[in-house]
């Protein structure tokens, strides 16, 4: 394969291959599972969690962030299967905007949750602005305003190239966007991933040190220690497993595409790895609800209460179905039958 053969009509490199079906299936499965879990989480926050605190506000916005990527599932499936983008230029810009919004809003809200958890546990006896619900609401609105503004700018700078079966969107094969992909990757890498990751690591390392000194003789101390440890593990797992591979592979890919464009086989392998890293990235959509369980006792109590009610309703419906089944015959006992039964019992 020779990636230097350019099409005179579309200004993009060929060949462009479709991705393995397993990547498409796993991404769609994770997005569908994340959609259901986060819809349920929003329902619990809205109708089963009274008296929101500052941490609840952050978790609610993180759930909204996870839902922002789910509508792209069917479009990504078609794109990966066919190897090109068949939905036009406008939908391509919308895809780019939604990807940007989800990628960086998830990272920012996870970082804010890390800071909030650290402040709440380590400095629980002091008053900080991160513990004030009104301040956190304004902070979340500021994050959304920043993310959405940058998402609009990002989708205006990039777009689809080519037409019909040669149309590409957000692809390494778009040679007319090669310089922009390279520049935007490293402009966003430091403030969008490295700095939030370092902040989260610092917060959770100090939190772990503080939690280790908690007195476990009391039940409350043991519960706080176990809950904090689980939350630290889940948050760092999301950063390391879900976010890191995506950013590392993307950075390597744009560097190779810019400085070594003749290495076609390497570029195609990196492209497959890049889309495989999307599997891990979309996995954060169903890992985030674990944070809600570990961070909020109200959420966990509401979750258990909801599951109990659903189980009771299911059992009640099942019993009613069995009771009304046409295969069940009810016999009304007659006086003769009752007398015969009594006689049988007497003989026994």
Legacy VTK file of the C-alpha trace (Angstrom):
# vtk DataFile Version 3.0
C-alpha trace
ASCII
DATASET POLYDATA
POINTS 348 float
0.000 0.000 0.000
1.212 3.467 -0.844
-0.334 6.292 1.193
1.264 8.989 -0.925
-1.123 8.448 -3.826
-3.439 11.449 -3.620
-6.833 11.792 -5.223
-7.045 14.902 -7.332
-10.744 15.318 -6.602
-10.907 14.757 -2.829
-7.402 15.699 -1.659
-7.151 12.709 0.671
-4.989 9.623 0.873
-6.039 6.106 -0.050
-6.679 3.324 0.742
-9.158 3.874 3.581
-10.248 0.638 5.243
-13.231 -0.193 7.409
-12.557 -1.092 11.026
-13.006 -4.566 12.581
-16.591 -5.412 13.469
-15.570 -6.180 17.054
-14.605 -2.525 17.616
-17.994 -1.342 16.336
-19.929 -3.884 18.414
-18.081 -3.105 21.653
-18.382 0.672 21.247
-22.128 0.413 20.585
-22.566 -2.012 23.500
-20.725 0.271 25.923
-22.636 3.340 24.724
-25.998 1.567 25.062
-25.122 0.290 28.549
-23.852 3.731 29.552
-27.020 5.334 28.215
-29.270 3.109 30.342
-27.143 3.473 33.490
-26.888 7.246 33.215
-30.584 7.687 32.449
-31.291 5.699 35.598
-28.724 7.757 37.522
-30.367 11.023 36.430
-33.753 9.641 37.488
-32.358 8.730 40.917
-30.775 12.186 41.268
-33.954 13.956 40.193
-36.686 11.988 41.969
-35.017 9.898 44.670
-32.301 12.170 46.080
-33.707 14.919 48.301
-31.575 17.790 49.537
-28.817 17.965 46.956
-25.344 18.770 48.200
-22.421 20.213 46.243
-21.110 16.728 45.413
-24.507 15.694 44.042
-24.458 18.651 41.649
-21.086 17.568 40.235
-22.230 13.963 39.831
-25.420 15.084 38.067
-23.435 17.093 35.514
-21.031 14.186 34.980
-24.027 11.962 34.130
-25.202 14.557 31.590
-21.700 14.603 30.121
-21.769 10.824 29.684
-25.119 11.008 27.913
-23.807 13.549 25.379
-21.871 10.861 23.490
-24.600 8.203 23.364
-26.596 9.641 20.395
-23.501 9.200 18.207
-23.522 5.410 18.630
-25.459 4.478 15.439
-23.556 7.027 13.321
-20.181 5.778 14.547
-21.239 2.189 13.839
-22.064 3.000 10.213
-18.891 5.079 9.833
-16.613 2.307 11.131
-18.381 -0.418 9.133
-18.334 1.391 5.794
-14.969 3.098 6.210
-16.330 6.507 5.158
-18.804 9.119 6.463
-22.157 8.954 4.603
-24.089 11.565 6.602
-22.913 14.836 5.057
-20.955 17.887 6.151
-23.399 19.238 8.766
-23.624 15.941 10.649
-19.826 15.691 10.514
-19.475 19.018 12.325
-22.079 17.916 14.865
-20.149 14.682 15.419
-16.915 16.604 16.031
-18.638 18.975 18.465
-20.235 16.130 20.465
-16.972 14.200 20.621
-15.143 17.268 21.904
-17.860 18.066 24.454
-17.925 14.537 25.837
-14.154 14.010 25.867
-13.294 17.100 27.858
-16.426 17.637 29.964
-15.986 14.104 31.364
-12.369 14.826 32.262
-13.132 18.239 33.797
-16.063 17.022 35.922
-14.090 13.998 37.124
-11.297 16.382 38.134
-13.754 18.604 40.013
-15.143 15.541 41.791
-11.580 14.624 42.798
-10.978 18.102 44.233
-14.346 18.098 45.991
-13.763 14.682 47.548
-10.316 15.680 48.752
-11.586 18.894 50.339
-14.628 17.210 51.895
-12.660 14.397 53.553
-9.344 16.036 54.447
-10.765 19.435 55.453
-14.218 18.313 56.596
-14.142 20.609 59.635
-13.438 23.737 57.552
-15.604 25.667 55.116
-14.465 25.836 51.488
-16.208 27.199 48.430
-16.111 23.740 46.813
-18.500 22.620 49.561
-21.029 25.369 48.782
-23.793 24.215 46.447
-24.410 27.631 44.857
-20.735 28.063 44.017
-20.524 24.553 42.517
-23.605 25.248 40.358
-21.976 28.371 38.941
-18.723 26.464 38.442
-20.531 23.758 36.462
-22.241 26.349 34.265
-18.841 27.947 33.644
-17.380 24.572 32.631
-20.248 23.943 30.203
-19.924 27.429 28.701
-16.178 26.915 28.179
-16.614 23.406 26.735
-19.464 24.309 24.389
-17.677 27.420 23.111
-14.542 25.439 22.355
-16.632 22.661 20.810
-18.184 25.135 18.373
-14.746 26.539 17.477
-13.367 23.022 17.083
-16.123 21.895 14.701
-15.786 25.102 12.639
-12.057 24.535 12.185
-12.550 20.919 11.122
-15.091 19.185 8.936
-15.693 16.594 6.237
-13.679 16.290 3.045
-14.514 14.517 -0.200
-17.970 13.446 -1.327
-20.175 10.374 -1.684
-18.228 7.166 -0.898
-14.991 9.104 -0.448
-16.272 11.471 2.253
-14.227 11.374 5.454
-14.908 12.996 8.817
-12.407 13.359 11.679
-10.047 10.944 9.963
-6.274 10.662 9.753
-6.612 10.279 5.971
-7.741 13.884 5.503
-4.519 15.452 4.247
-6.054 18.935 4.088
-6.518 18.837 7.891
-3.148 17.274 8.727
-1.625 20.471 10.143
-4.764 21.338 12.108
-5.005 17.868 13.665
-1.370 18.066 14.753
-1.703 21.554 16.258
-5.074 21.005 17.967
-3.955 17.709 19.491
-1.085 19.285 21.414
-2.997 22.487 22.188
-5.682 20.383 23.891
-3.427 17.672 25.346
-1.911 19.745 28.165
-4.971 21.654 29.505
-7.488 18.991 28.480
-5.787 15.894 29.874
-2.338 16.239 31.463
-3.164 19.021 33.939
-6.509 17.464 35.068
-4.815 14.079 35.397
-2.006 15.523 37.542
-4.509 17.376 39.739
-6.537 14.187 40.243
-3.432 12.144 41.092
-2.314 14.727 43.668
-5.782 14.931 45.240
-6.238 11.184 45.479
-2.705 10.499 46.723
-3.224 13.004 49.553
-6.705 11.643 50.144
-5.325 8.104 50.381
-2.714 9.288 52.901
-5.386 11.000 54.970
-7.772 8.035 54.800
-5.059 5.649 56.020
-5.002 7.491 59.356
-8.768 7.194 59.950
-9.698 5.312 63.108
-11.273 2.032 61.996
-12.457 1.110 65.496
-15.710 2.927 64.790
-18.202 1.800 62.143
-18.401 5.258 60.583
-14.619 5.392 60.237
-14.499 1.983 58.545
-17.295 2.951 56.150
-15.614 6.216 55.182
-12.273 4.489 54.695
-13.694 1.720 52.497
-15.832 4.117 50.464
-12.957 6.532 49.885
-10.601 3.742 48.829
-13.097 2.382 46.322
-13.727 5.838 44.914
-9.984 6.514 44.560
-9.556 3.210 42.718
-12.448 3.845 40.306
-11.458 7.435 39.466
-7.811 6.587 38.835
-8.899 3.526 36.836
-11.010 5.756 34.589
-8.140 8.189 34.034
-5.492 5.518 33.417
-7.501 2.933 31.469
-10.158 5.024 29.700
-8.471 8.369 28.977
-4.735 7.705 28.755
-4.626 5.224 25.811
-6.800 7.511 23.686
-4.566 10.559 24.141
-1.293 8.636 23.819
-2.272 6.834 20.603
-3.797 9.980 19.100
-0.610 11.956 19.780
1.597 9.256 18.234
-0.693 9.025 15.217
-0.674 12.746 14.381
3.129 12.852 14.781
3.609 9.919 12.381
1.080 11.380 9.953
2.890 14.729 9.894
6.541 13.672 9.803
6.374 10.130 8.339
3.396 10.130 5.929
4.974 7.447 3.723
4.669 4.798 6.468
1.271 3.670 5.270
1.122 0.307 7.052
2.097 1.914 10.354
-0.538 4.613 9.927
-3.268 2.063 9.221
-2.283 0.027 12.305
-2.235 3.171 14.431
-5.661 4.091 13.099
-7.051 0.703 14.183
-5.431 1.099 17.618
-6.858 4.602 17.825
-10.411 3.392 17.245
-9.805 0.477 19.619
-8.899 3.066 22.284
-12.399 4.472 21.760
-13.692 1.244 23.302
-11.861 2.079 26.520
-12.891 5.719 26.315
-16.608 4.876 25.968
-16.253 2.488 28.924
-16.166 5.517 31.248
-19.876 6.010 30.497
-20.790 2.964 32.595
-17.914 3.193 35.096
-18.920 6.682 36.249
-22.113 5.453 38.018
-19.826 3.527 40.387
-18.498 6.894 41.560
-22.026 8.011 42.435
-22.461 4.918 44.606
-19.177 5.422 46.469
-19.424 9.215 46.773
-23.016 9.632 47.892
-24.823 7.714 50.617
-28.086 9.294 49.441
-27.573 7.924 45.925
-26.786 4.436 47.221
-29.817 4.464 49.519
-32.040 5.712 46.692
-30.604 3.100 44.331
-31.320 0.261 46.770
-34.801 1.603 47.483
-35.576 1.809 43.766
-34.286 -1.722 43.152
-36.416 -2.988 46.053
-39.547 -1.353 44.651
-38.877 -2.696 41.168
-38.373 -6.204 42.610
-41.605 -5.993 44.639
-43.583 -4.797 41.612
-42.095 -7.557 39.466
-42.969 -10.229 42.025
-46.469 -8.803 42.440
-47.019 -8.801 38.680
-45.666 -12.354 38.429
-47.975 -13.577 41.181
-50.982 -11.880 39.612
-50.131 -13.468 36.290
-49.969 -16.908 37.872
-53.230 -16.268 39.720
-55.066 -15.254 36.537
-53.521 -17.962 34.363
-56.136 -19.796 32.239
-54.355 -23.067 32.939
-55.170 -22.847 36.657
-58.505 -24.393 37.699
-60.135 -23.392 40.955
-62.606 -25.842 42.550
-65.075 -24.605 45.127
-65.350 -27.243 47.860
-68.844 -28.684 48.383
-70.206 -29.881 51.795
-69.770 -33.507 50.687
-66.121 -32.898 49.753
-65.471 -31.149 53.061
-67.050 -34.029 54.982
-64.974 -36.600 53.043
-61.776 -34.652 53.776
-62.614 -34.489 57.468
-63.231 -38.240 57.540
-59.881 -38.862 55.845
-58.132 -36.690 58.385
-59.907 -38.624 61.187
-58.646 -41.940 59.847
-55.102 -40.534 59.646
LINES 1 349
348 0 1 2 3 4 5 6 7 8 9 10 11 12 13 14 15 16 17 18 19 20 21 22 23 24 25 26 27 28 29 30 31 32 33 34 35 36 37 38 39 40 41 42 43 44 45 46 47 48 49 50 51 52 53 54 55 56 57 58 59 60 61 62 63 64 65 66 67 68 69 70 71 72 73 74 75 76 77 78 79 80 81 82 83 84 85 86 87 88 89 90 91 92 93 94 95 96 97 98 99 100 101 102 103 104 105 106 107 108 109 110 111 112 113 114 115 116 117 118 119 120 121 122 123 124 125 126 127 128 129 130 131 132 133 134 135 136 137 138 139 140 141 142 143 144 145 146 147 148 149 150 151 152 153 154 155 156 157 158 159 160 161 162 163 164 165 166 167 168 169 170 171 172 173 174 175 176 177 178 179 180 181 182 183 184 185 186 187 188 189 190 191 192 193 194 195 196 197 198 199 200 201 202 203 204 205 206 207 208 209 210 211 212 213 214 215 216 217 218 219 220 221 222 223 224 225 226 227 228 229 230 231 232 233 234 235 236 237 238 239 240 241 242 243 244 245 246 247 248 249 250 251 252 253 254 255 256 257 258 259 260 261 262 263 264 265 266 267 268 269 270 271 272 273 274 275 276 277 278 279 280 281 282 283 284 285 286 287 288 289 290 291 292 293 294 295 296 297 298 299 300 301 302 303 304 305 306 307 308 309 310 311 312 313 314 315 316 317 318 319 320 321 322 323 324 325 326 327 328 329 330 331 332 333 334 335 336 337 338 339 340 341 342 343 344 345 346 347
